[in-house]
Amino acid sequence: MTAFVDGASRGNPGPAGFGVYMTTDSGEIIEICGYLGTTTNNVAEYAGLLEALSVAREEGATDVEIISDSLLLVNQMLGKFRVKHENLIPLYKKAQRLAAQFPRFTIRHTLRAGNKEADRLANLAVDRGETRCVERRREHR
């Protein structure tokens, strides 16, 4: 399962949301967006990661690849950067616990242009102000 994750915050801190664009091994696309209220962009990034990991577990995935345009998030999850901000520490610890449940977990950085769908969903969450929205569909091949 591959998941593109993103967070958006207008004002940082400000109205924030996350977006997750997942593709399953069977070709299903799962789009998730969630409104978080007022928080920072980094908290929103972690919210997207946590949502993706939770849904992957619910779907029974064993191999999970996370793709994010947040260099901070990716490098913290890879152990290259320390998690210093007190608001991020519990989110990081939860993400590490969830990631450890998968036999194969990878996370990598992409440029913003490579994360357009997750970015669209994160901004949609802020625009709508809805707690959570999920859409599933089959990929046309």
Backbone as a chain_set.jsonl record, in Angstrom:
{"seq": "MTAFVDGASRGNPGPAGFGVYMTTDSGEIIEICGYLGTTTNNVAEYAGLLEALSVAREEGATDVEIISDSLLLVNQMLGKFRVKHENLIPLYKKAQRLAAQFPRFTIRHTLRAGNKEADRLANLAVDRGETRCVERRREHR", "coords": {"N": [[0.856, -1.17, 0.0], [0.543, 2.183, -0.813], [0.899, 5.456, 0.399], [0.311, 8.822, 0.08], [0.918, 11.626, 1.988], [-0.125, 14.682, 3.601], [-0.099, 17.889, 5.198], [-1.819, 20.907, 6.049], [-1.755, 24.268, 7.037], [-3.15, 27.301, 7.643], [-1.718, 30.07, 8.415], [-0.192, 29.142, 10.514], [0.505, 28.863, 13.641], [-2.844, 28.01, 12.614], [-6.077, 27.641, 10.975], [-6.293, 24.237, 10.205], [-5.605, 21.187, 8.374], [-5.502, 17.752, 7.209], [-4.406, 15.572, 4.548], [-4.753, 12.493, 2.836], [-3.761, 10.33, 0.346], [-4.252, 7.299, -0.837], [-3.185, 4.252, -2.358], [-4.178, 0.997, -2.866], [-2.931, -2.408, -2.965], [-4.65, -3.816, -4.54], [-5.592, -1.998, -6.326], [-7.414, -0.106, -5.499], [-8.375, 3.222, -4.717], [-8.053, 5.334, -1.992], [-9.189, 8.181, -0.57], [-8.66, 10.562, 1.89], [-9.591, 13.158, 4.041], [-9.163, 15.526, 6.665], [-10.261, 17.816, 9.094], [-8.61, 19.825, 11.472], [-8.93, 21.943, 13.192], [-7.46, 24.729, 14.889], [-4.066, 24.652, 14.538], [-0.554, 23.772, 14.126], [1.403, 23.543, 11.066], [3.216, 21.391, 11.138], [2.069, 19.655, 13.039], [-0.233, 19.046, 11.622], [0.902, 17.671, 9.451], [1.851, 15.35, 10.754], [-0.626, 14.374, 11.597], [-1.725, 13.546, 9.175], [0.062, 11.473, 8.511], [-0.394, 9.687, 10.683], [-3.095, 9.059, 10.244], [-2.904, 7.753, 7.758], [-1.344, 5.505, 8.464], [-3.027, 4.264, 10.325], [-5.3, 3.622, 8.762], [-4.098, 1.933, 6.877], [-3.423, -0.202, 8.536], [-6.014, -1.013, 9.311], [-6.885, -1.894, 6.832], [-5.431, -4.152, 6.52], [-2.868, -4.147, 5.481], [0.503, -5.137, 4.796], [2.877, -4.281, 3.719], [3.934, -1.027, 3.656], [4.274, 2.052, 2.146], [5.127, 5.305, 2.715], [4.782, 8.558, 1.487], [5.879, 11.819, 1.573], [5.883, 15.42, 1.478], [7.072, 16.753, 3.485], [10.037, 17.419, 4.733], [10.97, 17.558, 7.339], [9.206, 15.821, 8.791], [9.722, 13.327, 7.477], [12.51, 12.995, 7.937], [12.544, 12.969, 10.738], [11.043, 10.645, 11.253], [12.778, 8.791, 10.138], [14.821, 8.895, 11.9], [16.85, 10.702, 11.574], [16.596, 13.37, 12.295], [16.156, 14.928, 15.431], [13.231, 14.933, 17.508], [12.042, 17.758, 18.724], [10.068, 19.61, 19.454], [7.531, 19.977, 21.839], [4.814, 19.483, 21.227], [4.961, 17.739, 19.121], [6.209, 15.402, 19.968], [4.523, 13.329, 21.266], [2.999, 12.619, 19.002], [4.925, 11.732, 17.2], [5.909, 9.511, 18.639], [3.637, 7.861, 18.662], [3.343, 7.46, 15.903], [5.704, 6.037, 15.372], [5.205, 3.705, 16.845], [2.944, 2.693, 15.451], [4.048, 2.359, 12.862], [5.905, 0.364, 13.355], [4.369, -1.892, 13.462], [4.077, -2.928, 10.968], [5.363, -5.352, 8.742], [6.949, -4.448, 6.637], [7.923, -1.245, 6.347], [8.275, 1.837, 4.839], [9.426, 5.17, 4.363], [9.518, 8.134, 2.535], [10.808, 11.167, 1.08], [9.287, 13.568, -1.07], [9.169, 16.101, -3.58], [7.075, 19.024, -3.394], [5.524, 19.137, -5.732], [5.224, 16.475, -6.345], [3.306, 15.594, -4.662], [0.669, 16.285, -5.045], [-2.05, 15.368, -4.886], [-2.505, 14.654, -2.163], [-1.994, 17.13, -1.023], [-4.065, 18.629, -2.17], [-6.24, 17.411, -0.894], [-5.704, 17.997, 1.82], [-5.99, 20.779, 1.815], [-8.638, 20.933, 1.015], [-9.878, 19.907, 3.275], [-9.428, 21.988, 5.116], [-10.832, 24.036, 3.839], [-13.481, 23.026, 3.854], [-13.927, 22.451, 6.557], [-14.779, 20.144, 7.728], [-14.855, 17.377, 9.963], [-13.91, 14.779, 9.161], [-13.486, 13.172, 6.032], [-14.051, 10.572, 3.717], [-13.316, 8.903, 0.74], [-13.722, 6.268, -1.523], [-12.577, 4.484, -4.366], [-12.316, 2.6, -7.402], [-9.369, 2.225, -9.28], [-9.042, 3.101, -12.609], [-7.832, 1.105, -15.11]], "CA": [[0.0, 0.0, 0.0], [1.281, 3.434, -0.887], [0.108, 6.576, 0.884], [0.842, 10.175, 0.031], [0.336, 12.345, 3.125], [0.202, 16.099, 3.656], [-0.799, 18.728, 6.156], [-1.932, 22.311, 5.656], [-2.144, 25.187, 8.108], [-3.182, 28.68, 7.136], [-1.358, 30.976, 9.495], [0.856, 28.38, 11.22], [-0.73, 28.08, 13.673], [-4.065, 28.532, 12.017], [-6.967, 26.549, 10.569], [-5.426, 23.198, 9.653], [-6.188, 19.916, 7.969], [-4.586, 16.787, 6.616], [-4.883, 14.828, 3.398], [-4.102, 11.203, 2.573], [-4.141, 9.726, -0.932], [-3.714, 5.946, -0.74], [-3.494, 3.251, -3.375], [-4.004, -0.347, -2.326], [-2.337, -3.357, -3.905], [-5.707, -4.283, -5.439], [-5.951, -0.937, -7.256], [-8.395, 0.818, -4.953], [-7.887, 4.519, -4.258], [-8.725, 5.818, -0.793], [-8.877, 9.586, -0.306], [-9.107, 10.939, 3.229], [-9.218, 14.493, 4.491], [-9.663, 15.785, 8.007], [-10.064, 19.164, 9.644], [-8.008, 19.709, 12.802], [-9.059, 23.16, 13.987], [-6.267, 25.578, 14.863], [-2.823, 23.996, 14.934], [0.589, 24.079, 13.262], [1.588, 22.727, 9.88], [3.888, 20.138, 11.488], [1.063, 18.788, 13.661], [-1.103, 18.586, 10.529], [1.667, 16.657, 8.708], [1.807, 14.121, 11.546], [-2.001, 13.866, 11.578], [-1.858, 12.814, 7.916], [0.82, 10.227, 8.648], [-1.105, 8.8, 11.612], [-4.302, 8.585, 9.561], [-2.497, 6.771, 6.744], [-0.916, 4.27, 9.134], [-4.212, 3.63, 10.93], [-6.119, 3.042, 7.694], [-3.334, 0.806, 6.328], [-3.596, -1.313, 9.482], [-7.403, -1.469, 9.168], [-7.0, -2.563, 5.536], [-4.656, -5.385, 6.562], [-1.625, -4.007, 4.714], [1.747, -5.587, 5.427], [3.908, -3.397, 3.171], [3.421, 0.328, 3.599], [5.199, 3.1, 1.734], [4.609, 6.645, 2.961], [5.463, 9.591, 0.719], [5.515, 13.119, 2.137], [6.73, 16.539, 1.077], [7.625, 17.349, 4.699], [11.373, 16.907, 5.02], [11.059, 17.397, 8.791], [8.501, 14.59, 9.155], [10.442, 12.161, 6.954], [13.776, 12.831, 8.64], [12.268, 12.565, 12.115], [10.645, 9.233, 11.24], [13.961, 7.992, 9.803], [15.797, 9.023, 12.979], [17.921, 11.632, 11.189], [16.37, 14.606, 13.045], [15.509, 14.754, 16.734], [11.927, 15.579, 17.675], [12.282, 18.686, 19.827], [8.875, 20.36, 19.866], [6.718, 19.174, 22.764], [3.555, 19.071, 20.599], [5.211, 16.678, 18.141], [6.764, 14.197, 20.594], [3.55, 12.215, 21.35], [2.598, 12.218, 17.65], [6.057, 10.958, 16.693], [5.947, 8.211, 19.333], [2.512, 7.074, 18.164], [3.669, 7.081, 14.521], [6.722, 4.988, 15.449], [4.522, 2.469, 17.294], [2.122, 2.19, 14.346], [4.936, 1.929, 11.777], [6.567, -0.878, 13.773], [3.428, -3.003, 13.312], [4.117, -3.417, 9.593], [6.595, -6.065, 8.415], [7.779, -3.587, 5.782], [7.503, 0.147, 6.397], [9.236, 2.791, 4.294], [8.957, 6.55, 4.249], [10.458, 8.899, 1.721], [10.466, 12.548, 0.766], [9.069, 13.995, -2.448], [8.941, 17.535, -3.69], [5.654, 19.403, -3.312], [4.864, 18.792, -6.996], [4.957, 15.045, -6.34], [2.342, 15.289, -3.6], [-0.464, 17.164, -5.354], [-3.353, 14.85, -4.44], [-2.6, 14.793, -0.706], [-2.071, 18.567, -0.778], [-5.443, 19.022, -2.521], [-7.134, 16.91, 0.152], [-5.45, 18.757, 3.051], [-6.607, 22.096, 1.658], [-10.081, 20.704, 0.991], [-10.295, 19.757, 4.681], [-9.461, 23.323, 5.717], [-11.93, 24.762, 3.194], [-14.776, 22.48, 4.271], [-14.073, 22.457, 8.005], [-15.397, 18.884, 8.174], [-13.968, 16.591, 10.793], [-13.244, 13.737, 8.377], [-14.212, 12.692, 4.861], [-13.372, 9.44, 3.084], [-13.879, 8.47, -0.538], [-13.033, 5.104, -2.073], [-12.966, 4.17, -5.731], [-11.4, 1.717, -8.136], [-8.529, 2.879, -10.273], [-9.313, 2.616, -13.958], [-6.566, 0.735, -15.763]], "C": [[0.901, 1.232, 0.0], [0.368, 4.562, -0.44], [0.902, 7.86, 0.768], [0.152, 10.947, 1.15], [0.762, 13.81, 3.087], [-0.608, 16.77, 4.748], [-0.813, 20.154, 5.644], [-2.374, 23.119, 6.868], [-2.066, 26.593, 7.551], [-2.952, 29.628, 8.3], [-0.247, 30.408, 10.364], [1.293, 28.982, 12.556], [-1.915, 28.823, 13.07], [-4.98, 27.377, 11.695], [-6.158, 25.501, 9.801], [-6.211, 21.94, 9.292], [-5.119, 19.006, 7.414], [-5.24, 16.129, 5.424], [-4.07, 13.564, 3.222], [-4.659, 10.669, 1.264], [-3.456, 8.365, -0.984], [-4.092, 5.116, -1.949], [-3.194, 1.886, -2.769], [-3.4, -1.248, -3.394], [-3.368, -3.872, -4.907], [-6.191, -3.197, -6.402], [-7.014, 0.016, -6.758], [-7.701, 2.102, -4.516], [-8.729, 4.93, -3.058], [-8.248, 7.253, -0.562], [-9.483, 9.977, 1.032], [-8.683, 12.373, 3.494], [-9.825, 14.71, 5.872], [-9.305, 17.177, 8.468], [-9.598, 19.031, 11.082], [-8.264, 20.909, 13.7], [-7.786, 23.974, 13.859], [-5.061, 24.813, 15.384], [-1.723, 24.358, 13.943], [0.634, 23.14, 12.059], [2.232, 21.383, 10.24], [2.951, 19.157, 12.185], [0.14, 18.218, 12.587], [-0.402, 17.515, 9.69], [1.622, 15.316, 9.448], [0.404, 13.524, 11.573], [-2.251, 13.071, 10.295], [-1.137, 11.482, 7.965], [0.084, 9.231, 9.542], [-2.373, 8.232, 10.986], [-3.951, 7.506, 8.544], [-2.101, 5.446, 7.386], [-2.1, 3.527, 9.749], [-5.076, 2.947, 9.874], [-5.4, 1.843, 7.078], [-3.468, -0.42, 7.231], [-5.004, -1.886, 9.373], [-7.596, -2.268, 7.885], [-6.203, -3.869, 5.48], [-3.363, -5.342, 5.763], [-0.443, -4.562, 5.511], [2.925, -4.75, 4.965], [3.312, -2.007, 3.012], [4.55, 1.276, 3.184], [4.502, 4.439, 1.928], [5.455, 7.627, 2.163], [4.947, 10.943, 1.204], [6.424, 14.2, 1.589], [7.296, 17.289, 2.283], [8.967, 16.695, 5.018], [11.555, 16.678, 6.517], [10.43, 16.074, 9.223], [9.295, 13.355, 8.726], [11.735, 11.938, 7.736], [13.605, 12.494, 10.115], [11.899, 11.081, 12.169], [11.822, 8.307, 10.922], [15.043, 8.071, 10.88], [16.949, 9.955, 12.659], [17.821, 12.962, 11.931], [15.743, 14.236, 14.381], [14.163, 15.471, 16.733], [12.045, 16.449, 18.919], [11.004, 19.33, 20.354], [7.935, 19.474, 20.677], [5.387, 18.706, 22.166], [3.749, 17.896, 19.645], [5.658, 15.366, 18.784], [5.727, 13.069, 20.714], [3.087, 11.724, 19.981], [3.678, 11.344, 17.019], [6.078, 9.565, 17.332], [4.817, 7.3, 18.852], [2.788, 6.586, 16.742], [4.716, 5.96, 14.506], [6.102, 3.654, 15.865], [3.694, 1.86, 16.168], [3.0, 1.636, 13.222], [5.588, 0.589, 12.096], [5.664, -2.099, 13.619], [3.419, -3.592, 11.901], [5.427, -4.154, 9.337], [7.529, -5.247, 7.528], [7.174, -2.186, 5.781], [8.62, 0.995, 5.805], [8.589, 4.163, 4.251], [9.999, 7.307, 3.448], [9.891, 10.274, 1.418], [10.219, 12.708, -0.731], [8.961, 15.511, -2.45], [7.442, 17.806, -3.684], [4.89, 19.002, -4.577], [4.522, 17.309, -7.078], [3.909, 14.624, -5.331], [1.04, 16.06, -3.79], [-1.801, 16.671, -4.806], [-3.529, 14.988, -2.93], [-2.715, 16.267, -0.317], [-3.486, 19.082, -1.061], [-6.406, 18.612, -1.408], [-6.95, 17.672, 1.471], [-6.102, 20.131, 2.973], [-8.123, 22.007, 1.591], [-10.621, 20.586, 2.421], [-10.4, 21.119, 5.362], [-10.622, 24.125, 5.138], [-13.293, 24.323, 3.729], [-15.002, 22.585, 5.778], [-14.747, 21.207, 8.544], [-14.378, 18.069, 8.959], [-13.205, 15.557, 9.985], [-14.115, 13.369, 7.18], [-13.37, 11.591, 4.213], [-14.094, 9.115, 1.788], [-13.045, 7.307, -1.047], [-13.522, 4.873, -3.501], [-11.912, 3.227, -6.33], [-10.627, 2.536, -9.132], [-8.855, 2.264, -11.635], [-8.007, 2.343, -14.662], [-6.774, 0.413, -17.202]], "O": [[1.891, 1.297, 0.728], [-0.793, 4.628, -0.843], [2.014, 7.976, 1.284], [-1.075, 10.923, 1.249], [1.847, 14.146, 2.613], [-1.66, 16.281, 5.161], [0.074, 20.563, 4.896], [-3.253, 22.704, 7.623], [-1.026, 27.016, 7.047], [-3.865, 29.944, 9.062], [0.563, 31.168, 10.895], [2.372, 29.572, 12.614], [-1.974, 30.052, 13.026], [-4.707, 26.244, 12.09], [-5.43, 25.831, 8.866], [-7.294, 21.67, 9.811], [-3.985, 19.42, 7.177], [-6.465, 16.121, 5.294], [-2.856, 13.555, 3.43], [-5.873, 10.565, 1.089], [-2.24, 8.277, -1.152], [-5.185, 5.258, -2.498], [-2.112, 1.648, -2.233], [-3.363, -0.897, -4.573], [-3.008, -4.314, -5.998], [-7.095, -3.437, -7.203], [-7.477, 0.868, -7.516], [-6.58, 2.072, -4.008], [-9.959, 4.881, -3.1], [-7.056, 7.502, -0.382], [-10.668, 9.753, 1.279], [-7.55, 12.757, 3.205], [-10.869, 14.147, 6.201], [-8.19, 17.654, 8.26], [-10.129, 18.214, 11.834], [-7.856, 20.9, 14.862], [-7.108, 23.915, 12.833], [-5.041, 24.379, 16.535], [-1.937, 25.157, 13.031], [-0.009, 22.09, 12.041], [1.837, 20.347, 9.705], [3.031, 17.952, 11.946], [-0.224, 17.043, 12.636], [-1.04, 16.554, 9.261], [1.385, 14.273, 8.838], [0.253, 12.302, 11.571], [-2.916, 12.036, 10.328], [-1.669, 10.47, 7.51], [-0.044, 8.058, 9.189], [-2.691, 7.058, 11.177], [-4.614, 6.471, 8.473], [-2.483, 4.382, 6.9], [-2.162, 2.298, 9.694], [-5.531, 1.821, 10.074], [-6.04, 0.832, 6.786], [-3.609, -1.542, 6.745], [-5.177, -3.104, 9.345], [-8.382, -3.215, 7.854], [-6.292, -4.608, 4.499], [-2.82, -6.387, 5.406], [-0.402, -4.467, 6.737], [3.869, -4.528, 5.724], [2.309, -1.827, 2.32], [5.624, 1.296, 3.786], [3.427, 4.678, 1.378], [6.683, 7.544, 2.157], [3.741, 11.185, 1.241], [7.586, 13.947, 1.272], [7.925, 18.335, 2.127], [9.024, 15.567, 5.508], [12.213, 15.721, 6.925], [11.055, 15.294, 9.942], [9.512, 12.444, 9.525], [12.022, 10.816, 8.152], [14.445, 11.799, 10.686], [12.385, 10.348, 13.03], [11.856, 7.167, 11.385], [16.065, 7.393, 10.784], [17.932, 9.996, 13.4], [18.836, 13.614, 12.173], [14.901, 13.341, 14.454], [13.978, 16.479, 16.051], [12.136, 15.938, 20.035], [10.871, 19.568, 21.554], [7.587, 18.37, 20.26], [4.879, 17.652, 22.549], [2.81, 17.141, 19.388], [5.491, 14.308, 18.177], [6.016, 11.946, 20.302], [2.81, 10.536, 19.814], [3.376, 10.336, 16.38], [6.246, 8.563, 16.638], [5.024, 6.102, 18.657], [2.502, 5.435, 16.412], [4.613, 5.032, 13.703], [6.432, 2.606, 15.31], [3.736, 0.649, 15.951], [2.721, 0.561, 12.691], [5.799, -0.23, 11.201], [6.151, -3.23, 13.642], [2.816, -4.64, 11.669], [6.495, -3.645, 9.676], [8.75, -5.34, 7.649], [6.069, -1.968, 5.284], [9.775, 0.887, 6.217], [7.373, 4.297, 4.119], [11.202, 7.145, 3.653], [8.685, 10.513, 1.486], [10.868, 12.059, -1.551], [8.688, 16.122, -1.416], [6.641, 16.908, -3.943], [3.737, 18.577, -4.497], [3.613, 16.929, -7.816], [3.65, 13.433, -5.159], [0.388, 16.442, -2.818], [-2.6, 17.469, -4.316], [-4.594, 15.397, -2.469], [-3.448, 16.611, 0.61], [-4.035, 19.87, -0.29], [-7.285, 19.385, -1.028], [-7.927, 17.962, 2.161], [-6.696, 20.597, 3.945], [-8.82, 22.908, 2.058], [-11.694, 21.104, 2.732], [-11.351, 21.375, 6.101], [-11.321, 24.82, 5.876], [-14.151, 25.156, 4.02], [-16.131, 22.783, 6.227], [-15.232, 21.196, 9.675], [-13.187, 18.077, 8.649], [-11.984, 15.459, 10.102], [-15.336, 13.267, 7.301], [-12.143, 11.671, 4.168], [-15.323, 9.058, 1.742], [-11.815, 7.35, -1.011], [-14.702, 5.039, -3.809], [-10.796, 3.093, -5.829], [-11.172, 3.445, -9.758], [-8.931, 1.043, -11.774], [-7.169, 3.233, -14.801], [-5.819, 0.082, -17.905]]}, "num_chains": 1, "name": "protein.A"}
